Amino acid sequence: MKPIVIIGAGLAGYTVARELRKLDQQTPLTLVTADDGAFYAKPTLSNAFALAKRADQLINQSAAQMASQLKATILTSARAREIDARHKTVVVDGKSLSFSKLVLAVGAQAIQLPIEGDAADQILSINHLQDYARFHEKLAAVKHNGAKRVAILGAGLIGCEFANDLARAGHAVTLIDPNALPLGALAPAALSQGLMAALQKEGVVMRLKNIAERVDVEGDALQVSLSDGSTLIADIVLSAVGLRPSVTLAHTAQLKVGRGIQVDAFGQTSEEDIYALGDCAEYAQPNGTSRMLPYVAPLMGAARAIGRTLGGQVTAIDWQPAPVIVKTPCFPLALIPPPPACPGQWQVTTENDKTVCRYLGANGVIHGFGVAPQDAASRQALAREIGTSLLAAQ
Ligand SMILES: Cc1cc2nc3c(=O)[nH]c(=O)nc-3n(C[C@H](O)[C@H](O)[C@H](O)COP(=O)(O)OP(=O)(O)OC[C@H]3O[C@@H](n4cnc5c(N)ncnc54)[C@H](O)[C@@H]3O)c2cc1C
């Protein structure tokens, strides 16, 4: 029997495997991963510095433990390079592997900004456990006396989380972003302002409406030159400017690709028996649009559906509105960003000492929300409001 093959052993790949095994213990299963296959929760990477955790302390299970738990073969340090959709084979490091069904869970890659300077290649980004380990080592090796100076490029979700975490770990953090407010692309201004004030109280220096143009060596440290003509000195520069879905492998199979690998309501790509999910996928939405959703909750929903379908129970992805929790303890915030290019505006109210923002479209339909300080009750109630509002509008 040809195995089901999953490429990628991040949260997406492993969760599909787990869901499949709930229904089917027999079908041979092979996971292929370019990394060491250690299972960890990626969101912990941006709140582990304040807890003084090393990379190895974030690992829940090794690849060998996962292989035994999932009754699977896991090929580690192995890269899939080419898919032949017609003959149902995938080339992994020169060897051809046959599959009955294939799942692409290959994630995304950190965007590299076109920054000049003789130290531009020293800019780090953290999208994997190995990146976290490298950052940790570099930080430990910094010779500067006193607080270590970290410049973060990008005040989006990940940049703000790292800023809060590194500041709490005792580092001197500067946050640089072209927008006028942090979380500019995701959150309403009322919440972005609250987050900015809270981060500043933690000691984070904001250099907004600014772009880093150069990074150069300056003695033992780095000099960052900004678009407003000023410079700052940092021991480490961390880029958190976003991710680009990994689509190279999908192109080799001529799968339909937009920003990500396009999948239908079942998580199936344009080729039968090839599925995709997680940070590499662009999901068809019930309203006929498609969307990247690089967060854990959508990935879990997609994994449940794909796992069941692979196990013989064809299941569509259940698109329950799922809030993103921004892990900034200085300003606990949850939101569901409105879909891109969705016409509407933010309405801001204060309810039970919380700032509640609803994104209202035509006829008062709620397409998104933000709430701070957030807790489970408030974010779940607002998520239910979105569900009810969208249903009523149908
Ligand atoms: C710092 C940080 C904090 C975050 N915090 C949150 C949060 O609080 N809440 C939230 O909802 N989301 C959060 N996210 C996003 C969330 O973690 C991701 O959406 C999710 O982990 C993506 O999982 P994935 O399996 O799709 O991708 P990945 O984890 O990137 O896994 C991809 C896998 O594919 C493998 N691979 C890639 N190409 C190949 C190839 N050609 N051959 C073989 N293997 C290959 C890689 O080795 C890896 O195993 C955060 C992300 C980051 C970076």
The ligand as an SDF file (V2000), in Angstrom:
LIG
                    3D

 53 58  0  0  0  0  0  0  0  0999 V2000
    7.2020   33.9480   16.7020 C   0  0  0  0  0  0  0  0  0  0  0  0
    5.8360   33.5150   16.2580 C   0  0  0  0  0  0  0  0  0  0  0  0
    4.7730   33.6140   17.1440 C   0  0  0  0  0  0  0  0  0  0  0  0
    3.4850   33.2380   16.7360 C   0  0  0  0  0  0  0  0  0  0  0  0
    2.4510   33.3550   17.6140 N   0  0  0  0  0  0  0  0  0  0  0  0
    1.2210   32.9700   17.2370 C   0  0  0  0  0  0  0  0  0  0  0  0
    0.1070   33.0650   18.1410 C   0  0  0  0  0  0  0  0  0  0  0  0
    0.2430   33.5190   19.2750 O   0  0  0  0  0  0  0  0  0  0  0  0
   -1.1180   32.6430   17.7280 N   0  0  0  0  0  0  0  0  0  0  0  0
   -1.3110   32.1490   16.4540 C   0  0  0  0  0  0  0  0  0  0  0  0
   -2.4410   31.7740   16.1160 O   0  0  0  0  0  0  0  0  0  0  0  0
   -0.2800   32.0420   15.5650 N   0  0  0  0  0  0  0  0  0  0  0  0
    0.9730   32.4420   15.9260 C   0  0  0  0  0  0  0  0  0  0  0  0
    2.0120   32.3290   15.0430 N   0  0  0  0  0  0  0  0  0  0  0  0
    1.7550   31.7190   13.7190 C   0  0  0  0  0  0  0  0  0  0  0  0
    1.7150   30.1820   13.8390 C   0  0  0  0  0  0  0  0  0  0  0  0
    2.7160   29.7480   14.7310 O   0  0  0  0  0  0  0  0  0  0  0  0
    1.9150   29.5730   12.4480 C   0  0  0  0  0  0  0  0  0  0  0  0
    0.7860   29.9560   11.6820 O   0  0  0  0  0  0  0  0  0  0  0  0
    2.0350   28.0480   12.4540 C   0  0  0  0  0  0  0  0  0  0  0  0
    2.9280   27.5850   13.4280 O   0  0  0  0  0  0  0  0  0  0  0  0
    2.4710   27.5740   11.0650 C   0  0  0  0  0  0  0  0  0  0  0  0
    2.6610   26.1910   11.0710 O   0  0  0  0  0  0  0  0  0  0  0  0
    3.0240   25.3940    9.7220 P   0  0  0  0  0  0  0  0  0  0  0  0
    3.1010   23.9720   10.1140 O   0  0  0  0  0  0  0  0  0  0  0  0
    2.0960   25.8050    8.6380 O   0  0  0  0  0  0  0  0  0  0  0  0
    4.4470   25.9490    9.2770 O   0  0  0  0  0  0  0  0  0  0  0  0
    5.9120   25.7020    9.8810 P   0  0  0  0  0  0  0  0  0  0  0  0
    5.8860   25.6360   11.3530 O   0  0  0  0  0  0  0  0  0  0  0  0
    6.7710   26.7390    9.2480 O   0  0  0  0  0  0  0  0  0  0  0  0
    6.3210   24.2710    9.3690 O   0  0  0  0  0  0  0  0  0  0  0  0
    6.7670   24.0460    8.0580 C   0  0  0  0  0  0  0  0  0  0  0  0
    7.4610   22.7280    7.9990 C   0  0  0  0  0  0  0  0  0  0  0  0
    7.7410   22.4150    6.6390 O   0  0  0  0  0  0  0  0  0  0  0  0
    9.0680   21.9380    6.5160 C   0  0  0  0  0  0  0  0  0  0  0  0
    9.4520   22.1580    5.1120 N   0  0  0  0  0  0  0  0  0  0  0  0
    9.3580   23.2920    4.3900 C   0  0  0  0  0  0  0  0  0  0  0  0
    9.7220   23.0680    3.1170 N   0  0  0  0  0  0  0  0  0  0  0  0
   10.0400   21.7590    3.0400 C   0  0  0  0  0  0  0  0  0  0  0  0
   10.4700   20.9140    1.9900 C   0  0  0  0  0  0  0  0  0  0  0  0
   10.6160   21.3500    0.7360 N   0  0  0  0  0  0  0  0  0  0  0  0
   10.7300   19.6270    2.2610 N   0  0  0  0  0  0  0  0  0  0  0  0
   10.5580   19.1530    3.5220 C   0  0  0  0  0  0  0  0  0  0  0  0
   10.1300   19.8940    4.5500 N   0  0  0  0  0  0  0  0  0  0  0  0
    9.8740   21.1880    4.3090 C   0  0  0  0  0  0  0  0  0  0  0  0
    9.8180   22.7090    7.5710 C   0  0  0  0  0  0  0  0  0  0  0  0
   11.0130   22.0580    7.9060 O   0  0  0  0  0  0  0  0  0  0  0  0
    8.7900   22.6780    8.7190 C   0  0  0  0  0  0  0  0  0  0  0  0
    8.8600   21.4320    9.3770 O   0  0  0  0  0  0  0  0  0  0  0  0
    3.2980   32.7220   15.4170 C   0  0  0  0  0  0  0  0  0  0  0  0
    4.3820   32.6240   14.5230 C   0  0  0  0  0  0  0  0  0  0  0  0
    5.6400   33.0190   14.9410 C   0  0  0  0  0  0  0  0  0  0  0  0
    6.7990   32.9200   13.9750 C   0  0  0  0  0  0  0  0  0  0  0  0
  1  2  1  0
  2  3  1  0
  2 52  2  0
  3  4  2  0
  4  5  1  0
  4 50  1  0
  5  6  2  0
  6  7  1  0
  6 13  1  0
  7  8  2  0
  7  9  1  0
  9 10  1  0
 10 11  2  0
 10 12  1  0
 12 13  2  0
 13 14  1  0
 14 15  1  0
 14 50  1  0
 15 16  1  0
 16 17  1  0
 16 18  1  0
 18 19  1  0
 18 20  1  0
 20 21  1  0
 20 22  1  0
 22 23  1  0
 23 24  1  0
 24 25  2  0
 24 26  1  0
 24 27  1  0
 27 28  1  0
 28 29  2  0
 28 30  1  0
 28 31  1  0
 31 32  1  0
 32 33  1  0
 33 34  1  0
 33 48  1  0
 34 35  1  0
 35 36  1  0
 35 46  1  0
 36 37  1  0
 36 45  1  0
 37 38  2  0
 38 39  1  0
 39 40  1  0
 39 45  2  0
 40 41  1  0
 40 42  2  0
 42 43  1  0
 43 44  2  0
 44 45  1  0
 46 47  1  0
 46 48  1  0
 48 49  1  0
 50 51  2  0
 51 52  1  0
 52 53  1  0
M  END
$$$$
